[in-house]
């Protein structure tokens, strides 16, 4: 399918929208911050087994009335297995206390304690710092790869798109006050990889078109390149979103935020490969001359790499 859409006609409005989104995200992250989960704040994880399907709403209500504020309750594997996360609560007797409290709410119910794990606040801080370092290193290595594979301008444009994606997704989680745990951090790293892959496809087509002298005007050439790769972009994004929506709707409570982060990331990443990376190339003044390599034997001759 051949498209003939004028993407670059909307590049300035898109830049304004992206700037507003980044500003809102940064403000929210500065004042509201992220709603860090148990992995980062420290606390206790308790896994219980019920003889029949457990009523999660009743369990949440019982824990809240019993003084366990902020308890997160979800099924784990089946309707009979329940996973309870208690931020900030660390006690050797916590498992038995929870079972006693829940049994008092439903008389005659046998509840088995399958496991109990503790995450100290110091470990939570280390995980948060290591996670942030992992994202920074991922961005740095991506930039080096693209600079080596294409050209430094393409590297700067790709990293601008990746930073845009990460900040906007983090901002969405901050604004909506969604739990941010290690699964969401893993999703963010996956978003970086997905967005980079989409950007590389577009960048490769732009470079090929620059070599073939299809257009004299860089804006028109980039527009042509985007239309040529649009079919592949749509198919990849839509099929990925279908899988992620299935995970979100049927994957269970534990991976909902993971799937949600990827859904936001795919949408924002597809947008950024069109309007952030390509826009950045135009703003940096990319031309055919930037891809020319000087002939060492005859400095007056140039070849496209």
Buried (B, 14 or more C-beta within 10 A) or exposed (E): EEEEEEBBEBBEEBBEEBEEBBEBBBEBBEEEEBBBBBBBBBBBBBBBBBEEEBBBEEBBEBBEEBEBEBBBBBBBEEEBBBBBBBBEBEEEEBBEBBBEBBBEBBEEBEBEEBEBEBBEEEEBEEBBEEBEEBBEEBBEEBBEBBBEEBBEBBBBBBBBBBBBBBBBBBBBBBBEEBBBBBBBBBBBBBBBBBBBEBBBBBBBBBBEBBEEEEBEEBBBBBBBBBBBBBEEBEEBBEEBBEEBEEBBEEBBEBBBBBBBBBBBBBBBBBBBBBBBBBBBBBEBEBEBEBBBEEEEEEEEEEEEE
